[in-house]
Amino acid sequence: MSVQKKEIKKITTHQLHAMKARSEKISMLTAYDYSMAKLVDAAGIDVILVGDSASNVMAGHETTLPITLDQMIYHATSVVKAVERALVVVDIPFGSYQGNSSEALRSAIRIMKESGGHAVKMEGGAEIKESIVRILSAGIPVMGHLGLTPQSIYKFGTYSVRAKEEEEAEKLIADAKLLEECGCFSIVLEKIPAKLAKRVAEEVSIPIIGIGAGPDVDGQVLVLHDLLGITTEFKPRFLRHYAKLDTVITDAISQYVSDVKEVNFPNQDEMY
């Protein structure tokens, strides 16, 4: 008698909208490689973001700006191979869409064709409307990103909370409504006042995913390496360490070094 493999229901953009409609929170995490993505997906995450934060946690850069489109496609391809359930969203990196809408469309098409990702994410509002519309017209789902936009760090000059002043807050609300009107399926709000994030979530019908935007949005996203305590120098108020893997990993490797030096590894049971 053959055992049937249990069918895994994949998460889609449509399902994310349905989750918002029934007030079910959306879970989202980053991943950048096959092994970690496999674990994240198996744990039941709804959305995996192949973030340009790979520039920081994988490559050691100070900002997200240096990572290239080719590198993002490499990371996304690795993640997609591991995923059975989650929706995979891929950041279009800095310099790959801001120039003009034709370049933006080429970048998005490359990501979708070469990596197999399910959607792309872009930072900005009205200033990138033309690029968003062009990508959407090609049938590629787009997730927006407003508030603190790390690709614009040199413009802002700081990673402090955005949209605290009324003028910037009103622009953010207008941009969120614009992204919804254009056809974006979701928006990430990063590091803005919780009251403002709540207002945005209430005034648009698409899911709002927060990072440092309080609890009254439709879901949350964190960088995996921050959540696991692998990177420890990044300590914003919104981050919760669910593990301290820096200590676990360092201790394990230290023990291995000691065992090798003292000829305790391999033992009789670990050789042929």
N, C-alpha and C positions, 0 to 999 in steps of 0.2 A: 504493500500500500504506500503510495507516494505521499509525501507531506507537502502540502501547498504552502508556498512562501506568502507570508502576510503582506498584503498590498499596503504600501505606504502612500498616504494622501499628501501630495505636494502642496506647499503653500504658494498661492498666486496673489497677484495684486488685487484681484477681485475678492479673495478671502480676507485680505487686510481691511478692505472697505467694510465687509460684513462684520468683522471683529469690532470695528469702531461702532457700527450700528447697534451691536448688542452689548456695548461697553466692556468688551473683553480686551484687556491690555495686551499689547504687542511687545514681544521680547526680541531684541536685536543685539548682536555682538559682532566685532570684527574677527576676521581670520585671514591668514595670508599664505598658508601652506596646507598640503594634503593631510598630514597627520593630525594637526590641531583642528582643522575643519571637520574631519571625520568625528572627532570627539564632541565638538560643539553641536554638530547636526544630530548626533545620537542622543545628546542630552535634551533635545526637544526645542531648540531655539527656533523662532519663527523666521527671522531674517538674518542672513550673514552679510555683512558689509566687508567687501575687499577694499579697505580704506587706504587712502594715500598716506595715512598714518604709518604705513609700512616704511615710509621714508625715515620715520623716527625710530620705531621699535625694531625694525629688521635691518636697516642700513646705517643707523646711528647718526642721521642728519639732525641738525637743530630744528629745521622746519620741514613742512611737507613739500616745499617747492621743488627740490632737486629731483624727485622721482619722475621717471619718464613714462611715456605711454607704453613702450615695449616692456618695461619692468612691471607695470600694472597688469598688462596682459599675461605675463608670466605668472604672477601671483594668482590672478583670477583663474587661469587655466588649472592650476594646482588645486585650488579650492573646489571648483566645479566638479572635478573628478571624484572628490570625496563625498559630495553632498547627495543625499537621497530625498530629503524632505524640505529643507529650508529654501526660501527665495534668496537668490544670490544677487546682490546689488554691487556694482563696481564703480568706484570713483573715477571720473575723468580727471586726469591730473592737470595741474597748473600748466598753462601754455598750450593746451591741446584743444581749447574751445573758445578762449576769450578773444582771439584775433578776429574771426569772422564765422558766420554760420556754416559755410562750406567746410571749413577745417573742423568745426565741431561735429558735423555730421560724419565726416570721414573717420574721426576718432571714435565716435560711438559705434559706427559700423564695424570698425576693426575689433573693438572690444567684444561685441556680440558675436561676430563670426569666428574670431580666433580663440576666444576663451570659452564660449558657450554660456556666458553669464546671462542673467534673466532681465536685468535692468541696469541703468547707469544713474549716477548721482552727480549733481552739479551745484556749485556754490554761487549764490547771487539771485537777484530779483529782476527788476525791470531792465537793468543794464545788459542782461544776457537773454532777454525774451526772444529775440530773433533766433538764437541758437537752439533754445529749448523747443520752440515751435517747429523748427526744421527737423530736429531729431524725432520729435513726436510724429511728424508727418510721415516718417519712414517706418512707423510702427514700433519704435523702440520706447519702452516705458522709461519715464524719467522721475527720479526722486529729487526734490529740491533741498536746499540747505540755506538757512537764514540765521541771523544773529551773529555770533562770533564765527567768522569764516576764515579758517587758518591759512588758506591760500592768499588771503589779503593781509597777512600779518604785518607786512612792512608799510602798508597804507595806514593801518590802525596804530601800529607801533607798540601794541600791548595785547596781552591775552585776558584783560580784565572784562568784566560783565558788560555786554552790549545793551543798547536800547533802554538805558535808564532814564534818559531825557525824553520828553514828550514828542519832540520832532522825529527823533530816530525810531521811537516806538510806533508812531503813526505810519512811518514809511515801512516798517517791518510788517505791520498789519496789511497795508496796501499791497506789498510784495507777495505776501502769503495768498491773498485773494487773487492776485494776478497769476500766480503759479497754478492755483486751482483752475482758473478760467482757461489757462493755456492747455491743461490736461495732465499736469503732473499727478501721479497717483499717491504721493505722500510727500511730507516735508520734515526734515530734521531741523529742530530749533536748538541751537547751542548757546549755552551760557547767557541766558537772558532772565529777567525777573520772573518769578513763578506766576505772579498775577497776570503779566502780559502773555505768557505762554498759555495760561488757562483761557484767556480771552480769544487767542488765535484758534485754539482747539474747538472752542464753541462757535466761532464765526465762520469756519470753513468745514466742508463736509468730508474732506480727505483726511486720512490718518496723520497725526502730528506726533513725531518721535522726538523725545527730549533727551538732551545730555546737559545736565546742569540747568534744567528748565522747570524743576519742580514736579510734583506728582499728578497734576491735573491735566496731563496730556494723554495721548492714546497709547503710548509705549515708551520704552527707554532703550538707549544704546550706550554701551561702554566699549572701550578698547580692551580686548581680551587680555593683553599682557599687563594692563593696569589692574583689572579685576582679579587676576590670579596672583598679583604681587610679584611678578617677574621683574617688572620695572618699578622701582621704588622711589626714584628721585622726583617723580611727577605726583604732586599731592594736592590737587584742587579740592575744594569743599565737597563737590558733588560725587567724588569717587569713594566707593566702598571696596575695600580689599576683602574678597571672599575666600582668599587663601594667601599664604605667604610662601610661595614656591621658590622665591630666591634662596631662602634658608634650606628648604628641602633639597633643592638641586645642588647647592653648594656643599651641603653635608654629605650627600651621596657621592659626589665626585671626589671630595676629600677622602672619604673612606676607601674609594677605589684606588686612589693614588697610594694611600697607606698600605693597602693589601698587596698592590703590585710591588712596592718597595720592599715589603717584608716577606714576599713570596707566599702570601696567603691566598693569592689568586693566580692561576686556577688551582683548585684542590683536586683530590683524587676523583671526585664525582664529576668534575668539570673538564675532563680530558678524555681522549679516545685511545 
